[in-house]
């Protein structure tokens, strides 16, 4: 289980580092003291403290194996992807509404985004453009799946899609996302 520095938790919780050190010295937040007299917080202790006090959960604690956001209606590919990610300890969040999903991604960018090419409320190219426009989401790896076999994928490639998977290739969707997660870790 990873060990966190008090300064990392202070940044995540948007607190002054002295506040976190105070909690440690008062015994409210359990910590280990290293031989060099540095404090480190176990991920499990930080998770318990977050849950108890309503603080944001650091990603390294919530899903140490990464996080994936899937945009699009429920499908066989989406279910297979969720199952594979759960098996490897990766957090998965699905958004049937692409617009709501894009807003969530802008707030907390995941490690990988998977977009169903069959989305109804927005053109897939517009969704990819929206992701590539902001600095926080411009570098997030992107998998577009269930693309029609004869559809032009050149535009999606130019927009920065990391992987494009044609319709009916569920195993390829899972493989593409898992490979991207493995390159990030």
ABEGO torsion letter per residue (X at the ends): XBBBBAAAAAAAAGBBAAAAAAAAAAGABBBBBBAAGBBBBBAAAAAAAAAAAGBBBBAAAABAAEBBBBBEBBBAAAAAAAAAAAAAGBBBBBBABAAAAAAAAAABBBABBBBBAABAABBAAAAAAAAAABAAAAABBBBBBGBBAABBAAAAAAAGBABBBBBGBAAAAAAAAAAAAAAAX
